Amino acid sequence: MLASLGAALLSLVPAAAGSDTLQWGELEFRRCELGQPRSAATTAAWCAEFSQPEDRAQPQGRRIAFRLALIKSDAAEVRSDPLVLLAGGPGQAATESWPQVAGAFAQARRSRHVILLDQRGTGGSNALRCEAGETPADAVDAAQQQTADVAGARKLAQDCLARVRDKADPALYTTSDAVEDLEALRQALGKVQYNLVGISYGTRVAQQYARRHPDGVRSLVLDGVAPNEMVLGEDFARSLDQALRARFALCDAATACRERFGDVYKDLYALRARLRQQPQPVSLRDPQSFAPLHHELDADTFAGLVRLYAYAPETAALLPLAIHEAAIGNAAPLMGQASLITADLGATLTSGMGLSVICAEDADLLQPRPEDRELILGGDFVEAIKAQCEVWPRGRRPADFHEPLRSDLPTLLLSGQYDPVTPPRYAEQVAKSLSRARHLVAPGQGHNVIGRGCVPRLFARFVDTLETDKLDAGCIAEMGATPFFLDYNGASP
């Protein structure tokens, strides 16, 4: 079957017999180890020097030295079209995200190398990090945490700009700039064709690249799809509320869960109302260091924690119990589990780069939605984002940036049934203008599903064959939601 596809084979050329260097196009790769934030673990890889002008209009000016890595296939015959991981966020780096998705790529990379290029402003590519060990999350999440204080949000952006302005012009760290970096890399590799694998925000990068450089793309795999038409942040409150309603309906339908917790959706909003009136002091031990911690759980913090829990089926299964315990005065389990999630996000997301993206591409289009104000996430983060973008340098947005991608490229779109941020309707919207698209919805799952169940096998099969209509995806029906925890020992037998 592979031979019938007509794809050329690739031979990486050793610089000399027994050498630790490999030549691919113009680039020389050397053995290296990729580190991970908050971990001593490393990944064996091959790294190459690659740089581009920060401002392509001034090619003699400041340059960005990128972190570029190759995860080498061990196959005797390797296809010439590499897999390219486009990380999420905005603000995550491909080399740092790789350990979380490596298992999902295991079958797909048997006969293809994987290219990891940290997007400009992230990881090892002149990261626009606002402070060492910054927490939490991307620009939207950071703004959302400042909902009660728009002036505070503006001050955070001002402080971040002061930290990065000597090493970068933040207006030049947009999705469109990243697209041209990817094309420059493709040229340096000998004009290969990419199999682009976009995760969450990375699906935006993939679509923008496919529009600008369609000849450089062999296939698209989009997991947790963000349509080009979407204004980042405009629909977060509604999408989360819909996902929570659907999740909690499962609890209501399960006798043991319903008898244990009652109406979880109603209790969610009742607790939020109480926290608005009187925040709850919380004392707990750090889950990793066991150091004593003292926090205050207010309504905004509670909303942010619920959103974090909703991303994955395992943590979503804890929500009824966590809400119930917090309602009776024990919020330590809720905040303890969430601290693990936020610490990982804070270590891997670069909020300065996130601001460069959202301020250039979305902020001027964001409109307050009064109907969102009473939803659990609320709508005040729109004002916070706008306040931050008043001080953050704004890059250029192409006139057609928010137009749908129209293409005949083979495309596999992946969604989780209960995704709280990129729901399945987003992928359906994108698929309408793609003539060779297949959309798979993973039952019971949340945000990003490429590593779940049989999806890695389907991903590999798609990249090998480019089949959409003929791809047998019946195995996906075997997936389902994680049973709800009735106590901290787990679900009922």
LUMNU-148166 format. One record per residue: z, x, y of N, C-alpha, C, O in turn. Coordinates in steps of 0.1 Angstrom, whole numbers, plus 5000, padded with zeros to 4 digits. Each point is the difference from the previous one (the first is absolute). Layout:
ZXYZXYZXYZXY...
This chain:
500050084988500049925012500050095013499349975009501550144991500150085012498650065003499650015011499750044978498850065002499049915006499150045008501049834989499049905004500249975015499149945006502050105000500249975014499250095009499849975012499850144983499250105008500850085009499450065009501949944990500850085009499950154997500050034988499950055021499950154998501450054995501049945003498950174989501250074996500450115010499150055006502149974995500550105010500750124992500749984991498950145013500750114995500750085012499350055008502049954992500750085010499850154995500250034989499350055020499750144997501150095003500450025011500250054978501050105003499450115008498950044998501950015012499550115008499850134991499150085003501749944986499850114991500749964987500849915000498850154989500649974987501550015001500550115005500249794991501550005000500649995013501250025002497949945008500549995014500949885002499849904993501050105017500849895004499449925012500649935007498150094995499349935010498849934994499450044990500249855017498949914996499149975012500649975011498150044988499149975011499449864998499549974989500649945021499449875000499349995014500749985010498050024989499250005013500450125008500050124996500449865017500450115009501550034999500450105006500349834986501550024999500450084988499549984989501550105014500650084989501449954997500950005009499449954979501349944997500850114992499450074991501949935012500950094993501149924994500449895005500250164984501149934994501249995010500350095008500349794991501149975009501049904994499749954989501450035017501049904996500249905012500250055011499749824986500249905010501549954999500449964989500350055022501449955000500049865003499049935004502250014995500349865003501249995009500950074998499049845012501249985008501249964992499949924990501350135013501249964993500050024985500749934993498650185003499950034986499750154998499350065009501250004981499750144996498850004991499550114997500049784999498950004991498750045007499849975012499350094981498750045005498949964991500249974988498650035017498849964992499050125001499750055011499849994977499050115000498749955005499649894996499850185013498749965006499250125004500450124998498549865009499250105006499849965014499749895004500650215005499949975014499050095007499750114996499749835015499050085008500349985014500649915005498950195003500150005014498949915006498850014996501649905013499049915006500549965013501249955002498050065008500449975014498949935007498850014997501649915013499049935008500550005015501250015002497949975007500549995014500849875002499749904994501450125014500849885002499149905008500049884998499350175012499149925008498550044997499650115004499749814990498650044996499150015012499050075000501449875012499250025012500350145006499250055009501850024986500350145005500250094988501150034996497850004997500150074987500750145001500450064990499650005022500650135002501549995004500750105001499849784999501449985004501050014988499650064990501549875011501050014989499549954987499249905000501250164989499549964987501249954992501250055002498649864988501049964991499850074987498949994994502150075001500050064986500549894991501149965000498050004991500349894991500750054987499750124995501149804999500450034986499049934991499949885000499450204992499049954991500350054986500250124998499949794993500350044986499049934990499549905003500350174986499249954989500949994987500650094996499449794999500649984987498950014990499249914999500750204993498950034992500049934987501050004993497849955003499849944987499950124990499450105003501149884985499850104990498949974990499850074990499449835014498849974991499050115000499950085010499449944978499050105000498849975009499450095005500349784996499049955009500649915010500549894997499450155016500749935011498949945009499150065003501149815000499049935008500150065014501050055005497949945002499950065014500649915011500150055011500249834985500549915011501549984998500549934991500350145018501450004999500749875004499449925007501850064988500949905004500750055013500450115000499749805010500650045012501149905004499849885002501550174998501149915003500249995015500150105007499949774998500349975014501349935000500149894996500950185010501449964999500349885010499249985009501949964989500449885008500850045012499950115005500849795000500850015012499749905011500449884998498950155013499550145003501050105002501149985006498750144989500950115002500350084987500750105001498949854987500250084988499050104998498849995005501550124988499150114997499649994985500849974992497950065006499549994986500750104991500349964988500050165016500750104991501449954997500550034988500249915021501349954997500149874993500949984993498049945008499949884992499650024986500249914992499250205005499450024987500949984988499749934991501650125010500849994988500349854997500249974988499849945021500249864998498849934993500249904994498650155008498949944995499350084989499049964994501550165003499350084990499849934987499050024994502049915001499949934987498849905001499349984990500549955021499049905001498650074999499049944996500950195008498750075000499850074987498950064998502049944993500050094988498749984992499350104996500349775002498749984992498850025009499050054995501149915017498850015009499650145003498850035002502250064998499750145003499750094988499950125001499949824987499750084989498750085002499950114995499149835011498750065002499750025015498950035003502149965006499850015014501250075006501149984996498650115014501050065008500549905010499349905004502050125001500549925010500250085013500650114999498949845012500150075013501249935007500049885002500950215003501149955009499950075013500250125001499549805009499950065014501049925008499949885003501250195002500949945009499349965013499550085006500649794997499349955012500650075012501250035000498049995010500550075012501249925005500049885002501150205002501249945005501049974989501149955003498650084984501049984989500250134992499250095001501849914991500350104990499850145006500750045009498350044985499850135004498850025010499450105001500249795005498850005009500549965014499649905006501250195000500649995014500749865001499649925009501450064983500749875000500649975013500650085006499249804999500649945012501349944996500149885001500850204996501349954995501050005013500150105007500549784994500849985013501350084999500450055011500149974978501250094998500250044986499549934991501250175007500250054986500849894992501049955005498550024983500649914992500049865005500949924998498150045010499949885007500149884990499450004989501349905015500049874993499949895010500350025012499349874983499249974989498549995003499750015012499549984979498749944998499050025011500150085009498949844990498850015009500349945014501149955003497950065006500249965013500449855001500849975009498649954983500449865001501449974995500749935007499750144982501449984996501050065010501049945003498750175003500950065010500149915012501149985005497849964999500149915011500849884997500749955008499150004979500749884996501550015001500749915003499750224994501550025000500550015015501350005001497949995008500450005014499849875007499849995012500249904980499649875005500949955011499649935009501750114991500949955010500050085013500649975009498650144991500050095011498750065002499750114995499449825013498650055003500150135007499250094998501849925011500150135008500350114991499650115002501249864987500450114990498750044993499950124997499349794999498750034993499250095009499450104995500549875018499250085009500550145001499350105000502149915000500650135001499850084988499850125000500149824988499750074988498650065000499850124997499349815008498650055001499950115010499350104998501549895014500050115010500550124994499550115002501649884990500750124994499150064990499950134999499449794993499150054990498850085007499650104995499949845015498950065007500450145006499250095000502049925005500550125005500050114989499950125003500449844985500150094988498750054996499850124996499149805005498750044994499050045010499050054996501249925017498950025009499650155001498850025005502050074992499750155001499150044989499350105001500749834988499250044989498849914996499250034991500749865016499049904997499749915012500949975008497949974992499649895009500049884991499149984992502049945008500149884991498849905000499949934991499450075020498849915001498950044991499149924998501050204995499050054991500449994986499550084991501449835006500549994986499949864994500949944995497950015008499749864995499350004987499650104994500249785001499349984987498550055002499550074991499949915020498650045002499950155000499150064995501950015011500150155000500150044985499450104996501549844997500250044986498749984991499750084991499549815012498849984993499050125002499450044990500550015022499150125002500650124994499250094996502149935002500650114992499549994986499650104994500449785000499649984986498550034999499650064990499649915019498650035000499850155001499150054993501650015016499850155001500450074987499450104996501749854997500450054987498949984990499750094992499749795008498949974990498850105002499550054990500249985022498950095003500450144995499250074994502149975008500450134996500050024985499950114994500349774999500050004985498650004994499849994988499250015021498649994994499449875000499149974992501349945017499549865001500249924988499149934995502150084999500349924988500149855004500049975012500149954978500349865003501549974996500450054990500349875018501449974998500149884992499349905001501750094990500649884995501349985008501050074997499049855013501249985009501049914994499649894996501650155004501149924995501049985011500850095003499249805004500849975011501249924996499949904993501350145011501349934997500549955014500350075009499849794992500649945011499250045013498849975001501950105009499250045012498850084996499050005007501150074982498850084995498849914998498950065000501349814997498849924998499249985014498849985000502050035011499349995013499250135002498849995004501750124992499250135001498849994992498950045004501249914983498950004991498949915005498850035000501649855006498949915005499350065012498849995002502050085007499450065012499150114996498950025006501550064984499150114995498749944994498950055003501349854989498849944993499049945011498850014997501749955014499149945010499350125007498849995002501950125001499450115008499150094991499050055005501449964983499350104991499849944986500550054990498749855009499949934987499350094989500349984989498950125016499450094990501050094994499750064989501449955017501150094994500949934990500950074995498849815002500949924991499349964988498949945000501750084988499549954988500749874996499449914995501950085008500849884996501249995009500550105006500049784995501349975008501049934990499649914993501650145008501149934993501149985011500550105006499849774997500849965011501249934994499949894995501350175007501349944994500949975012500550085007499849784994500849965011499149995012500250085009498949834991498850015009500349955014500649895002499150195008500149965014498649985006499350105002500349785001498749975005499850075013500950025008497850024995499750055013500449915011500450045011499449834987500249905010501549995003500449945011500550104981501449995002500550085011499650125002501349825006500750085011501350034994500949924997499450215001501250054993501249955007500350035011500549894981501349955005499949855004501149945001497750005000500049875005500449894990500549905004499450144983500349904990501250034991500249944990500550165014501150054991501049894997500549994989499949945022501149904998499649894991500749964991498149995010499549894992499850054986500349934990499150195008499850054986501350024992500149964989500950095018501350024994500649874996500549984989499549925020500649874997499349934988500649944992498150075008499249944989500450074986500149934990500050205010500450074988501449974996500249984988500750005021501449974996500149864995500649974990498749935016499949874995499549994986500649944991498450135006499450004987500950074990500249954989500550165014500950074992501249914997500449984988500249965022501249924998499749874993500849944993497950015007499649894992500150034985500349914992499550215004500250054987501449994995500349964989500650075021501549994997500349854998500849974991498749955017500349864999499549944987500649904995498350155000499449954988500750054987499849954989501150165013500750054989501449955000500750025010499749914979501349935000501250095004500849975008499250154985501250095002500050055014501150015006497850025000500050055014500349895010500850025009498749864989500349895009501549964999500649985010499950024978501549964999500950115006501049975005498550154994500850115005500050015015501050035007497849954999499850035015499649885008500150015012499549884982499649885008498750025008499150064994500949905018498850015008500050135008500650015010498750094984500150145006499350005013500550075010498449874992499350005013500949945011500050065011500649834986500949945010501250105003500450015012500250054978501150095002499550135008500850055008498049994990499550115008500149975015500550095007499049804997500049975014501449965005500450025012500549934979501349975004500850135003500850015010499050094982500650135002499550065012500850065008497949944995499450055012500749945012500350075010499949804990500649935011501450055003500450025011500450004978501450055001500050145006500850035008498250054988500050145005499650015014500350095007498949814998499749995014501249985008500250055011500749864984501249975007501150114999500750045010499450024978501050114998499550104989500049964988499650155016499650114991501150034990501249985004498550064984501050034990500250154998499050074997502249985004500250144998499950034985500449924991499050195005499850044986500450144998499650095007501249934983500550144996499450024985500249914992499350205006499550044987499950154998500250075010499549974978499750144997498550035000499349924995500350195011498650044999499650014985500750074993498249865003499750004986499650144994500150014988499650085021499750144995501150105002500350074991500349935021501050105003501449954997501050084999499249795000501349934998500950015012501249974999498250085013500850005012500349865005499149924999502050065007500349875006499149975012499850085008499749794992499149965011500649875006500649924993499250065020500449885006498949955009499550075009500049814988498949945007500449865006501149954997498050005011500249865004498749934996498950035004501249864989498949924995499849895011500849905000498250115008499649895009498849934995499450034990500149875018498949924995498750084999499349984991500550115019498750074999500050104989499050024993502250055004500150094989499849924987499350054991501349845008499949924988498549964997499650014989499749955022498649974998499250114995499149994991501250135015499250124996500350044985499150044993502249945003500350034986499449904990499550044990500449845014499449904991498550034999499549994989499950055022498650044999499850124990499050004992501850105009499950114991500249964986499250054991501749875006500349954986498749934995499750004988499649935020498949914996498850084996499149944994500850195009498850084997499850014985498850004995502250024997499850034985500749904992501049945004498450024984500649904992501550034995500849914998499450225000501450044996501049975010501149944997498750095016501049985010499949855004501149955004497849994996499949855003500949924990500549905004499650154984500849934990501550015003500849924994499650175015501450025004500349915012501249985003497849965004500249945012501049884999500949995008498949914983500949894999501550054999500949945006499350164985501450054998500550075013501149985004498050105002500450085012500349905012501050025007498249884994500349905011501349924997500849985009499449984979501249934996501350095002500949955006499050174990501250095002500250035015501250005005497850025003500150025014500649885007500850015009498949874986500549875006501549994998500649935008499950134981501449994997500850125005501150024997498250065011500650125007499950134993500550105005498649914985499850124993498650055002499149974991500650095020498650055003499850144996498950055002502150024992499850144996498950024990499250095002500649824988498950024990498749995007499050084997500849825012498849985007499650135008498950045000502150015008499750125008499950134992499350095004501449914985500050134992498650024994499550115001500049784993498650014994499050035011499150084998501049855013499150025011500050145006499050055004502250014995500050145006499250094992499550105006500449884981499150094992498549985004499350105001500349785002498749975003499650055014499050075002501949915008499750045014500150155001499250065008501650014984500150155001498650054995499550105006500049854983498750054995498949975010499150085002500949805004499049975010500150095012499050055005502249975000500250085011499550154998499650065010500549984978499650144997498550014999499550115002499849794995498550004997499249945011498850035000501749895009499249945010500250075013501150035005497849995002499950075013499849905011498849965002502250005005499949895009499250035013499549915006500450224998499150035011498549974997499349955008500350094980498649974996499949854999498949955003502149984992499949854999499849945014499249905001501550155009499849955013498550035005499449925007500150204990498650035004499149904994499049965007501250004981499149904994500149865006499049955004502250004996500249865005499849995015499549895004500850215004499749995014498650005004499549935009499750144983498550015003499349884994499149955006501450004982499149914992500549855000499249914998502150075006500549864998500849955012500049885002500850215005501049955009499549905011500649915003498250125002499549925011499649864995499849915008500050084979499649874994501149924995499949884997501350185002501249934995500449895010500150035012500149854983500549895009501349944994500149984988500950005020501249944995499749864994499249935005501450044984499849884993501449924999500850034992499349885017501349925001500449954986501249984997497949984995500349934987500650104991500649964990499450175013500650104991501450035003500750064992499849895019501350055005501149964991501050074999498949814995501149964991499850044985500849974992498150105005499950064987500950124998500550055010499749994978501050104998499750135007501050075005497849974996499650125007500049995015500150095007499649784998499949985014498750055006499150044993500949965020498750045007500350105011499050045007502250004995500350095011499450144999499950075010499749974977499450134999498750025007499650115004499749784999498850005008500350065014499250095004501849865002500450055013500450155000499750085009501049954980500450144998498850104999500050105005499149864986498850084999499250015013499750125004500249785003499350005013500750095010499450085007501949924992500850095009499850144997499950095009500149944978499850144996498650055004499850115004499249804994498650045003499750015015499050055004501949905004499950025015500250155003499450045010501350034982500350145004499250104990499950115003499749844986499350084990498550025004499449905003500150224996498650025004499149924990500250004988498849935018499249914992498650064997499350045009500449974978498750054996498949905001500249885005498650164991498849915001499949914988500350054988499249835013499749914989498649965001499549945010499750094979498649965001499849855001500949924996498150045011499849865003499949914988500549885000499150174989499949924987501150034991500049964988501150105017501150044991500649884992500250014988500049885018500649884994499049904994500349894996498450155002499149924994500050024985500350124995499549784996500150024986499050104995498950025005501450054984499150104994499049924991500449914992498350115011499049934992499350114992499450095006500649904981499550114992499749954986500549904995498650184998499849984986500650114991499650014988501350065018500750104992500949944989500749905003499350154985500949954990501550015004500450115004500349784996501450005006500949924991499749894995501450185002501149934992501249985010500550095005499849784997501149975008501249954992499949924990501350135013501249974993501149945009500250055011500549854984501049935007501249974991499849984988501450025018501249944993500149865004499949965011500549954979500149865003500949975011499849915008501350164993501149985009500150115011501150035004497850034999500050115010500549945013499349915005501750155001500549945013499450065012500349955012498750144987499450065012498549995000499349985010500050044978498649984998499749904989499750054989500549835013499949904990498649994994499050045007500849894982498749994993498949945009498850044999501649875010499049945009499350115009498849975004501850144998499350115008498950054992498950025005501350024982499050054992498849904998498950045000501549844999499049894998499150005013498849984999501850045012499250005013499150125000498849985004501650144992499250125000498849984990498950045002501449904986499049994989498949915004498950024995501349895015498949915004498850075005498849954999501350175007498950075006499650124992499250095005501349924982499650114991499349944988500549924993498250115006499249944989500350054986499649934991501150185008500450054987501550024998500450114997500349795007501550015000500649924989499549904995501750155000500849934990501450015005500550105003500249784998501450005004500949964989499749904993501350185004500949984990501449975006500450085008500349824988501349975005501050014988499949944990501150155012500950044990501249895000500750005010499549924980501049905000501450065002500350094993500549845015501450045002500350135007501150035002497850035003500250135006500050005016499749895005500750225001500250005014498950095006498849994997501750105012499050095008499650124992500950084996497849945002499450114993500249994985501250004995497749994998500149974985499250094992499949984988499550135018499150084993500750074988499350044990502049985010500750064989500749914991500850044991498949835010500849904992499249954988498849985000501950004989499449944988498750074996500050134999499049794998498750064996499150035011498850044998501749955015499150035011499450145000498950025003501950094994499450134999498850014991499150075003501049864986498850004990498849935007498950054998501449845008498949935007499450085011498850005002502050075006499650095011499150114994498950025006501550044983499250114994498749944995498950075002501149824991498849944995499049975011498850024999501749925012499249975012499350125005498850005003502050115000499450125006499050064990499050055005501249944982499050064991498749925000498950064999501249815001498949914997499449935012498849965000502050035011499749925012499749864996499449935008501150024981499949864997501049925008501150035003498449855002500849915007500149874992501049964995497849975004500049884992500350014986500649924993499050205001500250024985501450064997500350014988500550035022501350064997500949904993500349905006500150134982500949924993501550025004500650104997499949815011501350025006501049904995501049965006498749984982500949904994501550054998500949925000499250214998501450064998500949985012501250004998498349985014500849985011500949885000501049995006498649914986500749874998501350034993500949915001499350204992501250034993501250045010501150014996498550025016501050045010500849885005499549894999501750145007500849895005501150055008500250125002500549785004501150045009501250054992500249964989500650135017501250054994501049895001500249945010500550034979501049905000501150025010500450125002500149785004501050015011501450054993500349964990500350135017501450054997501049885003500049955011500850024979501049905002501350075004500949945006499350184990501150095005499450144999498850024997502050085006499550145000499850064987499850124999500449814990499750044987498649964996499450054990499949865018498749964997499849854999500849925004498050054990499749864999500749944987500650074993499349805006500649934988499250044988498850045001501849964987499450044988498749924997499350024990
